Amino acid sequence: MKENILIDKSIAFAARIIKLHQYLIKTKKETIISKQIVRSGTSIGANINEANYGQSKADFVSKMHIALKETAETEYWLKLLTMSEYITEDMGQSLLKDCLEIKRMLIASINTAKENVK
């Protein structure tokens, strides 16, 4: 099976988000934002994976756009967790760096897919 760097990175990111969720619940006793970020942060990879099995290029692009929207939501929660000091600046920046890398890759994939449709 062909290697897919975007799927690999999104799975690794989702695993980090799950660990963050566990940390927030156990250490900070925070449940509301942690539930939001675990949903959006793990949804990114799920939608990317689903896009690869799309029925058409339009279906692929649609699922990748959903993944992009989930990336934007996750970015928001990471910034909020950092600003509210639930996580350290270093922790927030590390996770945000990975999130933004996936976001850039998604945008490039979407743009390439759209050009190939023309």
Backbone hydrogen bonds, N-H to C=O, Kabsch-Sander energy under -0.5 kcal/mol:
donor,donor_aa,acceptor,acceptor_aa,energy
5,I,3,E,-0.5
8,D,4,N,-2.5
9,K,5,I,-2.9
10,S,6,L,-2.2
11,I,7,I,-2.4
12,A,8,D,-2.3
13,F,9,K,-2.3
14,A,10,S,-2.4
15,A,11,I,-2.2
16,R,12,A,-1.7
17,I,13,F,-2.4
18,I,14,A,-2.4
19,K,15,A,-2.0
20,L,16,R,-2.2
21,H,17,I,-2.6
22,Q,18,I,-2.3
23,Y,19,K,-2.4
24,L,20,L,-2.9
25,I,21,H,-2.1
26,K,22,Q,-2.8
27,T,23,Y,-2.9
28,K,23,Y,-1.0
28,K,24,L,-0.5
30,E,24,L,-2.5
31,T,29,K,-0.5
35,K,31,T,-1.3
36,Q,32,I,-1.6
37,I,33,I,-2.8
38,V,34,S,-1.8
39,R,35,K,-1.6
40,S,36,Q,-2.4
41,G,37,I,-2.8
42,T,38,V,-1.3
43,S,39,R,-1.4
44,I,40,S,-1.1
46,A,42,T,-1.4
47,N,43,S,-2.5
48,I,44,I,-2.0
49,N,45,G,-2.9
50,E,46,A,-2.2
51,A,47,N,-2.4
52,N,48,I,-1.4
53,Y,50,E,-1.6
54,G,51,A,-2.0
60,F,56,S,-2.3
61,V,57,K,-2.8
62,S,58,A,-2.4
63,K,59,D,-2.4
64,M,60,F,-2.3
65,H,61,V,-2.2
66,I,62,S,-1.8
67,A,63,K,-2.2
68,L,64,M,-2.1
69,K,65,H,-2.4
70,E,66,I,-2.3
71,T,67,A,-1.9
72,A,68,L,-2.0
73,E,69,K,-2.1
74,T,70,E,-2.4
75,E,71,T,-2.4
76,Y,72,A,-1.9
77,W,73,E,-2.2
78,L,74,T,-2.5
79,K,75,E,-2.2
80,L,76,Y,-2.5
81,L,77,W,-2.8
82,T,78,L,-2.0
83,M,79,K,-2.8
84,S,80,L,-2.3
85,E,82,T,-1.2
86,Y,81,L,-2.2
87,I,81,L,-1.5
92,G,88,T,-2.8
93,Q,89,E,-2.8
94,S,90,D,-2.2
95,L,91,M,-2.2
96,L,92,G,-2.7
97,K,93,Q,-2.4
98,D,94,S,-1.6
99,C,95,L,-2.3
100,L,96,L,-2.9
101,E,97,K,-1.8
102,I,98,D,-2.1
103,K,99,C,-2.2
104,R,100,L,-2.4
105,M,101,E,-2.1
106,L,102,I,-2.6
107,I,103,K,-2.4
108,A,104,R,-2.2
109,S,105,M,-2.4
110,I,106,L,-2.8
111,N,107,I,-2.6
112,T,108,A,-2.4
113,A,109,S,-2.5
114,K,110,I,-2.5
115,E,111,N,-2.1
116,N,112,T,-2.0
117,V,113,A,-0.8
117,V,114,K,-0.5
118,K,114,K,-1.0
